Amino acid sequence: MTRECVTPSQVRSALLLRDEIAFLDLRHEAAFATGHPLFAANMAVGRIALEAEIRLTRKDVPIVVYDAGEGLVATAIEEFAALGYTDISELGGGLGAWQDAGYELFQDVNSYAKAFGELVESRRHTPSLPADEVAALLSSGANVAILDVRRFDEYATMNIPGSISVPGAELVLRARKAAPDPATTIIVNCAGRTRSIIGTQSLINAGVPNKVVALRNGTIGWTLAKHELEHGASRRGAIGTFENAASNARDVAYRAGVRRLDLDDLVALLAQPHRTLYRFDVRDEQEYGDGHIPGFRHYPGGQLVQEIDMAAPVRGARIVLTDNLGIRADMTASWLAQMGWEAYALDAGYDGRLEAGRPVVPPKGDPALRYRRPYEGTDVSPAKMQAYLDWEFGLVEQLRRDGTHGFFVI
């Protein structure tokens, strides 16, 4: 087993060169959220036995672990070795050494996806409306449809009154049914900013005929503006595509550099043991449970973009997406490619043998050790919500200072 100490500059070089590396923060999620390198992924030492083989699919992938002086590294190395991982290194000096080298620390979780979302808005000037304007439109009976792109459980907890649940990657697939009149203005919302920016820009990129805007700052902005939220809603958007949606989605993926695979191509990728290959089915959970291509893990497309550091902690790996209807895989892959991933869309597989069964997910950890997102629940303080928005507004400048991201925006 390779076991050595690496420097911050060596890790940074690997990230810049897009070499495969799993750069793992061993602290609990709440501590991780206080500050970490941009492409570090959280895998608390107590979660290694539960998560490693799901999230790190190649046993000889280069793993670099660190803590902030808590003494977690030795235990983590033993845990990984016991599971058969063979290339495990320690970041010399831990998180403090990263800071001492002058490198950036990013707060919160899913930080680089959120930073990417802010970059998209900055580069594409993604349109948005503040809460007061949206509330006025609703009060006046204007021709609008509000599409909530969060997970359904988030939507059911609290949502903009009258909104419909259409989780992120489902937008292009379901927009026509949710807003059949091209004159209807589609307003996309999430809890904060990232998923609404990506969702709004997805519809614009795919050429939806409607005017599309984001609800600026999501349910956080709605709450800060002192508007009421609805609770317990169950409205879901049905499938219904606008004209040319599928071909437009494929064109978006093409422009982002997504490559297309058939089953023989997939076999060829799987035959390269020196590379990590993540395989994700980006449809909804029911569709996946009814029948999915063997070897593909379930991860809904919109959440995959938001949580890519959790789903695929090996930076530099390859990612293959599948979706029997194509649109969700194409749109999701287009965003992953812009985030610097080698992304593929599989154009086959559903006419062969499928497996049934619900997704396999690791059990949840102790809630006391989990970072509570500033937009979760219904009792978050206005000060914390505003501080969260202020942090997000600063992410584009922090990306510039960091200099490792390699993102582009089509």
NORZI-V991842 format. One record per helix or strand. SS is the DSSP state (@ for helix, = for strand). FROM is the first residue (numbers start at 1). LEN is the number of residues. If there is no record, write none. Layout:
SS_FROM_LEN, SS_FROM_LEN
This chain:
=_2_5, @_8_9, =_21_5, @_29_4, =_36_1, =_41_2, @_45_11, =_63_4, @_73_10, =_87_5, @_94_7, =_106_1, @_111_14, =_128_2, @_131_9, =_144_5, @_152_6, =_159_2, =_164_2, @_168_11, =_185_5, @_194_12, =_212_4, @_218_7, =_229_2, =_236_1, @_245_12, =_259_3, @_263_8, =_277_5, @_285_6, =_292_2, =_297_2, @_301_6, @_308_4, =_314_2, =_318_5, @_327_12, =_342_5, =_354_2, @_367_3, @_382_12, @_395_8
